[in-house]
Amino acid sequence: MSRISQLLSEAGLSLKKSLGQNFLVSQPVLERIANACGATQKSLVLEIGCGLGNLTEMLARRAGHVLAVELDERFKNIHRRMLAPLGNVDVLYGDFMNVDIKTLLQRTTADADLRLAGNIPYHLTSPILFKLLASETDFDCVILLMQREVAHRLCAKPTSQHWGILAAKTHVRFNTELLFTVPPGAFLPPPKIHSALVRLTPRTDGMLIQNTDERQNFFTFIDAAFAQRRKFLAKSVTAAACGAIDRSAIETALTQCELPPNTRAEELSAEQLLTLFRTLGSPKLPTLRKQYEA
């Protein structure tokens, strides 16, 4: 019986599929993830979904402090037993999607080394990423274990088959790196798919857009540009704009950006999309998807 199975058995608990609870039990993989986080005694690590705390323990050995957010309050007694003795771990019980990151970390000093880690539920990968992109908090490193296919989309390059909304938005703020894949057998219970660890680090040339409002408007523009990804960008944006901007204006802007009128969004980098957006006057288009609070 694995350590996780024993803890659950002793507590009389079972895992909830509805919460996406697939706990990582492979010690070598846990070590690799903790090392990839790069935390030191000067670091504060925010962990999304600590589960029973197996990754939390390894992060705590490296970091000065670990603040974990866990939705499942059934694990409180296990946390008191396994994590409290470490002395540098605090657990906040609640839904990370409802947490105000800036408020949560408001006591952190401006020059603190902030890092984020998590083995996140597959069905919440995109919402969590969009929440981080909208956040005013600057993390020095983000490592997330996610579905392998989503990791490929997140780390895609312009013109590749996986380049789309997720990668374009992420590249506004971060450089992305797929570190390694993890087989189903490393989890309890084993999922039906492979996972992959992705590391996000701040762009060395700085965030493309500093202004929060402009960044959100640009993200809405990206949604519109990729809304019909096989269509020409001008047609896709025009349809999504619902009359807020006409096709001729977009084609004129494309020409000014030295791009052909039959350009598709998947052919443009985040930088090129931003140049086009600003050439159009940074339009505020109708929202196509749910906006996530930071």
Secondary structure, 3 states (H helix, E strand, C coil): CCHHHHHHHHHCCCCCHHHCCCEECCHHHHHHHHHHHCCCCCEEEEEECCCCCHHHHHHHHHCCEEEEEECCHHHHHHHHHHCHHHCCEEEEECCHHHCCHHHHCCCCCCCCEEEEEEECCHHHHHHHHHHHHHCCCCCCEEEEEEEHHHHHHHCCCCCCCCCCHHHHHHCCCEEEEEEEEECHHHEECCCCCCEEEEEEEECCCCCCCCCHHHHHHHHHHHHHHCCCCCCCHHHHHHHHHCCCCCHHHHHHHHHHCCCCCCCCHHHCCHHHHHHHHHHCCCCCCCCCCCCCCC
